[in-house]
Amino acid sequence: MTEKFSWFSISEASKYLGVHFTTLRRWSDEGLIEFVRTPGGKRKYQKSTLDEFINQYKAKTKESMELATLQEAAILKTRETMQNIKISERGWYNKLSAEQRSGMRGTGNRLVALMLQYSAREENNEVFLQQAKQISKHYGEICHSLGLSITECVQTFLLFRQPMLNSIHETGSLQSVGDQENQRIFERMNLFLDEILVTMVDEYNNITI
């Protein structure tokens, strides 16, 4: 078999493209990259197909690929931190239904993505903040429905805030930019999270009134 027709597993293909395997799986499910399944259900990618994708989408998707990779790394790091602090032992967490827990994991991942999209742009980034505010309003509703005080509501948010910021730093994702740009990105991240917190508290108070 020549190199042109080599077949890669999903982990090999993701390394070849320089993205996380979950990103490649999502692109595959969206029909951006063709693949075949083995009799055992494993995904296989042809090298020529991967090369075609790189040539076709490289210029258009360079930024989105970098953000997607950063997003996956940040989510995994945040999830690891949550396990280390034993979030499942927190009283408020055990008040959540299985459906609510699943929903909050999904919206939490979405918040990370929106924060990165917002922080990576100096202009035309307001749409990402507005989408995030809708999520934070829902968080305010959940906190109120669980009977948490406003102080507990804020404490819950802060429990997630620092790991989210730390995950960006610890993955080394900003090492390729200069110190000045690095600082601007972190300032935008903090501004984004400040707005999310204020929106959540406002929604909580509006329900209480």
C-alpha positions in Angstrom: 0.0 0.0 0.0 1.5 3.4 -1.0 1.7 6.3 1.4 -0.9 8.1 -0.7 -3.5 5.5 0.2 -2.5 5.0 3.8 -5.3 4.7 6.4 -5.2 6.4 9.8 -7.1 5.7 12.9 -8.9 8.7 14.5 -6.1 9.4 16.9 -3.5 9.2 14.1 -5.6 11.4 11.9 -6.1 14.0 14.6 -2.4 14.2 15.2 -1.7 14.5 11.5 -4.1 17.5 11.4 -2.9 18.9 14.6 -6.3 18.9 16.4 -7.8 17.1 19.3 -9.5 13.8 18.3 -12.9 15.1 19.6 -12.6 18.0 17.1 -11.9 15.6 14.3 -14.9 13.5 15.3 -17.1 16.5 15.3 -15.9 17.7 11.9 -16.5 14.1 10.6 -20.0 14.0 11.9 -20.6 17.4 10.2 -19.5 15.9 6.9 -16.4 18.0 6.6 -14.0 15.0 6.4 -14.9 11.7 4.8 -14.1 8.5 6.7 -15.1 4.8 6.7 -15.9 2.4 9.5 -14.3 -0.9 10.0 -16.4 -4.0 10.7 -15.7 -3.3 14.4 -17.1 0.2 14.1 -13.7 2.1 14.2 -13.3 5.2 12.1 -10.6 5.2 9.5 -9.3 8.1 7.5 -7.4 8.1 4.2 -4.3 10.2 4.1 -5.2 11.6 0.7 -8.5 12.8 2.2 -6.8 14.5 5.1 -4.4 16.2 2.7 -7.3 17.4 0.6 -9.0 18.8 3.7 -5.8 20.6 4.7 -5.3 22.1 1.2 -9.0 23.1 0.9 -9.7 24.5 4.3 -6.3 25.5 5.7 -6.6 29.2 4.9 -10.2 29.4 6.0 -10.1 27.3 9.1 -6.6 28.0 10.6 -8.1 30.3 13.3 -11.1 28.0 13.9 -8.8 24.9 14.2 -6.6 26.7 16.7 -9.6 27.8 18.7 -11.2 24.3 18.6 -8.0 22.8 19.8 -7.7 25.3 22.6 -11.4 24.8 23.5 -11.0 21.0 23.8 -7.9 21.4 25.9 -9.5 23.9 28.2 -12.6 21.8 28.7 -10.6 18.7 29.6 -8.5 20.7 32.0 -11.5 22.3 33.6 -13.2 18.9 34.0 -10.1 17.5 35.6 -10.0 20.3 38.1 -13.7 19.8 38.9 -12.9 16.1 39.7 -10.0 17.1 41.9 -12.1 19.4 44.1 -14.7 16.7 44.3 -17.6 18.8 43.0 -19.9 15.8 43.3 -19.7 16.2 47.1 -21.0 19.8 47.0 -24.4 20.2 48.5 -25.8 22.3 45.6 -24.5 19.8 43.0 -26.5 16.9 44.6 -29.7 19.0 44.3 -29.4 18.9 40.5 -31.3 16.3 38.6 -29.4 14.1 36.1 -30.9 16.1 33.3 -29.8 19.4 34.8 -26.3 18.1 35.4 -26.0 17.0 31.8 -27.4 20.3 30.6 -25.0 22.3 32.6 -22.0 20.3 31.3 -23.1 21.1 27.8 -23.7 24.8 28.5 -20.4 25.0 30.4 -18.6 23.7 27.4 -20.4 26.2 25.3 -19.4 29.0 27.6 -15.7 28.1 27.2 -16.1 28.2 23.4 -17.9 31.6 23.5 -15.2 33.0 25.9 -12.5 32.0 23.5 -14.3 33.3 20.4 -14.9 36.6 22.3 -11.4 36.9 23.6 -9.7 36.1 20.3 -11.3 39.1 18.6 -11.0 42.8 19.3 -13.9 43.7 17.0 -17.3 42.1 16.1 -17.2 39.9 19.2 -20.3 41.2 21.0 -22.5 38.4 19.5 -20.5 35.8 21.5 -21.0 37.8 24.7 -24.8 38.1 24.1 -25.1 34.3 23.6 -23.2 33.7 26.8 -25.5 36.0 28.7 -28.4 33.9 27.7 -26.7 30.9 29.3 -25.8 32.9 32.4 -29.5 33.9 32.8 -30.4 30.2 32.8 -27.8 29.6 35.5 -29.4 32.3 37.6 -32.8 30.6 37.2 -31.3 27.2 38.3 -29.6 28.7 41.4 -32.9 30.3 42.4 -34.9 27.1 41.7 -32.4 25.1 43.9 -33.0 27.5 46.8 -29.4 28.8 46.9 -28.8 32.2 48.4 -27.3 34.9 46.2 -24.0 34.4 48.0 -24.0 30.7 47.2 -24.9 31.5 43.6 -21.8 33.7 43.3 -19.6 31.1 45.1 -20.8 28.5 42.7 -19.8 30.6 39.7 -16.4 31.4 41.2 -15.8 27.7 41.7 -15.8 27.4 37.9 -14.3 30.7 37.0 -10.7 30.2 38.1 -10.3 26.7 36.7 -11.5 28.0 33.3 -8.8 30.8 33.4 -6.2 28.4 34.7 -6.9 25.9 32.0 -6.1 28.4 29.3 -2.8 29.2 31.0 -1.8 25.7 31.9 -2.4 24.3 28.4 0.3 26.7 27.2 -2.1 27.9 24.5 -1.0 31.5 24.6 2.7 30.9 24.5 2.8 31.6 20.8 1.7 35.3 21.2 3.6 38.2 22.7 3.3 39.3 26.3 1.2 42.4 25.3 -1.3 40.4 23.2 -1.3 37.7 25.9 -2.3 40.4 28.4 -5.1 41.7 26.2 -6.5 38.3 25.7 -6.7 37.6 29.4 -8.2 41.0 30.0 -11.0 40.2 27.5 -11.5 36.8 29.2 -11.9 38.5 32.6 -14.3 41.1 31.1 -16.3 38.3 29.6 -16.6 36.4 32.9 -17.4 39.6 34.8 -20.3 40.2 32.4 -21.5 36.6 32.8 -21.5 36.9 36.6 -23.3 40.2 36.7 -26.0 38.8 34.3 -26.5 35.7 36.4 -26.9 37.8 39.6 -29.3 40.2 37.8 -31.5 37.3 36.6 -31.5 35.8 40.1 -32.6 39.1 41.7 -35.2 39.7 39.0 -36.8 36.3 39.8 -36.7 37.1 43.6 -38.4 40.4 43.1 
